[in-house]
Amino acid sequence: MGASNKNAQDNIQPKGNKKPIQVLHISKKDSQEINNEQNNSQKDIKKNIAIKPQIIKDNSVKEIEDSNEKTKDFDISQQDLTQQDLNRPLNFSEQNADFQLERTVDEFDFDESAFLEALNANEPIGATGETISGKVIAIESDGLYVDIGGKAPGYMPKKECGLGVITNFKEKFSIGLEMKVLVIKEQNADGMVTVSARALILRQSWEKVSSSAKNGDLINVLINGFNRGGLTCDVDGLRGFIPRSQLEDGQDYQSFVGKNLKVAFLEVNPESRKLVLSEKKASLVSKLTSLELGQLIEGEVLAVKPYGFFIDLGGASGLLHQSSLTNGSIRSLREVFREGEIIKALISEIDLEKGRIGLNTALLENSAGELIIDKQKVMQEATERALKTKALFNKKEQDK
């Protein structure tokens, strides 16, 4: 019992019957071989990167590129082929062949003249302010319709059919009556324009009075009313106004209502519809019409201005400008003439529209500055000297 078995320890087995863990031992030589392989693989990668990568293309991309390469050599001028050439297979080897193309008119072409004619046919008739001749085709209670050659007739409201109030409307206008009208409103969605006979009459009246004012014409007007500022009258359908200051006697101006007055045009402005007349200017123009260019007149110096002298011609005044005073040089206008002095001068300008008379004394001189040196001699010989200058004014009248 007390004997021990020395081999007992050798027979002891590990508890649980587990196998011991196996450890992979790498020698130093194996480690160097692995490092050499990694370095070689990195060198191969860098070498591959330096080389331009090859792009792998699929079959569809290759077919498109091959087609583009073939069409590069194709002459563009051969695109416009005739129907016969289209039916024949294309031969790309005939690159230098010349084709004579003949263009034919088809449904996609158009004739330029026919196109312009169509545009003119559809062009709207009747722009605002245009005068058109037409014919009355229908009469209504509130207006009438005028055929003006458009796709739709022109409409004329009753108030636009004439000046003032029209009582016998249907008697004055009849079917088929030809008349000229003025377009006052362009066509609407239906192609109809608004026309006016009244507006055309007024336009013609403004043109007439403007021409009369430019020519310095005098007219007789019937005074039909008054207000605080003056008198009113009618001039070819236009409302004229005569200020009290433009009357020969403006004290009892209301008494002129119903009477005729001879007046001149003082201001004519169609845009603002302003027509101002003057009885005083009419008296002045009447005197001016009795004068002529080159005529020698005698008058009194009314005033001395920095630019010349105003001379009284007996109801009218003339301007002797410093530029027409003498051919010599002067220091002051007063060393030549003074207020109240009676002088002689030639009429060098007559402006009936502005009611202005221009005078000249330089033409009476025989030498430059003679009027300053010997004024009395020039005035005494003015009649004889005026005869010599008459030819100059006659030539001036002929050149107008």
Protein Blocks (a to p, Z undefined) as FASTA:
>chain_A
ZZccfklmmmpccehiiacdddddddfklmmmmmmmmmmmmmmmmmmmmpccdddddfkl
mmmmmmmmmmmmpcfklmmccfklmmpccdfklmmbccdddddddfkbccfklmmmmmmm
mpcehiehiacddddfbdcfkbccddehiabdcdddfklnpgcjdfblmlmpcghiacdd
ddfbdcdfkopacddfklmmmmmmmmmmmmmmmnopacddddfbdcfklccddeehiacd
ddfklpfblmlmmlmgopacddddfbdcfknopacddfklmmmmmmmmmpcehiacdddd
fbdcfkbccddeehiacdddfklmpmcdcfbfklmbcehiacddddfbdcfknopacddf
klmpcbghklmmmmmlmmmmmmmmmmmmmmmmmmmmmmZZ
